[in-house]
Amino acid sequence: MRHRTLFIGLVGLLAAAGAACGSGSGSGSGKQTEAGRATGSALVGLFRVDAGRCTDAGVTAGAWFRMIQPGGKAGEGPFVPNGDSPCGDKTWSPLRPGSDGGLVTGAYQPQPAEPFDADGRGTAEAILAPTAFFAVPFANATNPVDPQTGAKTTAPTITATGGKLSGDLSAFAAAWNKQHFNQGAPKPGGAMPGLTAGPSGTYDAATRHYVLEWSSQIIGGPFNNFTGVWHFEGTFEKR
């Protein structure tokens, strides 16, 4: 009954967002990425992810995910509440590292041949452990061909320049409820529509500690014009 209630709540939220924003505001090429123009050191290896930790409010440390509602603003929201979040503020969803420990650069961590189980739960678990979202866990992968758009992507790249991070995460995707959503920045092909931004962050070469953030506006489907906000932090391991 709880799962049904959560899902009905999500359906209402999507319907309200669609009525407010229409279907056309998310389309278009948007701004183009600056990734690749910066010079610096390519960080090729594993960005090991620290598990997100909650308080009575939101996530205070580690990795997390939030979703901005259509018409919202970066850093301000309004954000979508996730009834499955263990945080006091349900708009924060803590993330846990997957079997690989985090995000690999210079290579793909593709989704399995069967990206969903019979109930629509995402099955990829290399980057992150699947995260419950409105009663259905989403899973993340980096794919050479984006499963939502069919477009070719670039294997994840992150560059450090003076302690600042930039790169290309166009291959990053989410699988939820038997649907695919590109969550890369830039999008495959280099577009940066709407609130899509990053990746950006910081890197301490001495400690190898990093913070990496990006946002990706969804184009098409039931979450059209919603924006996923991703925050990874942890330690980089060169390979």
Secondary structure in CASP SS format (residue, H / E / C, confidence):
PFRMAT SS
TARGET T0000
AUTHOR 0000-0000-0000
METHOD secondary structure of the structure
MODEL  1
M C 1.00
R H 1.00
H H 1.00
R H 1.00
T H 1.00
L H 1.00
F H 1.00
I H 1.00
G H 1.00
L H 1.00
V H 1.00
G H 1.00
L H 1.00
L H 1.00
A H 1.00
A H 1.00
A H 1.00
G H 1.00
A H 1.00
A H 1.00
C H 1.00
G C 1.00
S C 1.00
G C 1.00
S C 1.00
G C 1.00
S C 1.00
G C 1.00
S C 1.00
G E 1.00
K E 1.00
Q E 1.00
T C 1.00
E C 1.00
A C 1.00
G C 1.00
R C 1.00
A C 1.00
T C 1.00
G C 1.00
S E 1.00
A E 1.00
L C 1.00
V C 1.00
G E 1.00
L E 1.00
F E 1.00
R E 1.00
V E 1.00
D C 1.00
A C 1.00
G C 1.00
R E 1.00
C E 1.00
T C 1.00
D C 1.00
A C 1.00
G C 1.00
V E 1.00
T E 1.00
A E 1.00
G C 1.00
A C 1.00
W E 1.00
F E 1.00
R E 1.00
M E 1.00
I E 1.00
Q E 1.00
P E 1.00
G E 1.00
G E 1.00
K E 1.00
A C 1.00
G C 1.00
E C 1.00
G E 1.00
P E 1.00
F E 1.00
V C 1.00
P C 1.00
N C 1.00
G C 1.00
D C 1.00
S C 1.00
P C 1.00
C C 1.00
G C 1.00
D C 1.00
K C 1.00
T C 1.00
W C 1.00
S E 1.00
P E 1.00
L C 1.00
R C 1.00
P E 1.00
G C 1.00
S C 1.00
D C 1.00
G C 1.00
G E 1.00
L E 1.00
V E 1.00
T C 1.00
G C 1.00
A C 1.00
Y C 1.00
Q E 1.00
P C 1.00
Q C 1.00
P C 1.00
A C 1.00
E C 1.00
P C 1.00
F E 1.00
D C 1.00
A C 1.00
D C 1.00
G C 1.00
R C 1.00
G E 1.00
T C 1.00
A C 1.00
E C 1.00
A C 1.00
I C 1.00
L E 1.00
A C 1.00
P C 1.00
T E 1.00
A E 1.00
F E 1.00
F C 1.00
A C 1.00
V E 1.00
P E 1.00
F E 1.00
A E 1.00
N E 1.00
A E 1.00
T E 1.00
N C 1.00
P C 1.00
V E 1.00
D C 1.00
P C 1.00
Q C 1.00
T C 1.00
G C 1.00
A C 1.00
K E 1.00
T C 1.00
T C 1.00
A C 1.00
P C 1.00
T E 1.00
I E 1.00
T E 1.00
A E 1.00
T E 1.00
G C 1.00
G C 1.00
K E 1.00
L E 1.00
S E 1.00
G E 1.00
D E 1.00
L C 1.00
S C 1.00
A C 1.00
F E 1.00
A E 1.00
A E 1.00
A E 1.00
W E 1.00
N C 1.00
K C 1.00
Q E 1.00
H E 1.00
F E 1.00
N E 1.00
Q C 1.00
G C 1.00
A C 1.00
P C 1.00
K C 1.00
P C 1.00
G C 1.00
G C 1.00
A E 1.00
M E 1.00
P C 1.00
G C 1.00
L C 1.00
T C 1.00
A E 1.00
G E 1.00
P E 1.00
S E 1.00
G E 1.00
T E 1.00
Y E 1.00
D C 1.00
A C 1.00
A C 1.00
T C 1.00
R C 1.00
H E 1.00
Y E 1.00
V E 1.00
L E 1.00
E E 1.00
W E 1.00
S E 1.00
S E 1.00
Q E 1.00
I C 1.00
I C 1.00
G C 1.00
G C 1.00
P C 1.00
F C 1.00
N C 1.00
N C 1.00
F C 1.00
T E 1.00
G E 1.00
V E 1.00
W E 1.00
H E 1.00
F E 1.00
E E 1.00
G E 1.00
T E 1.00
F E 1.00
E E 1.00
K E 1.00
R C 1.00
END
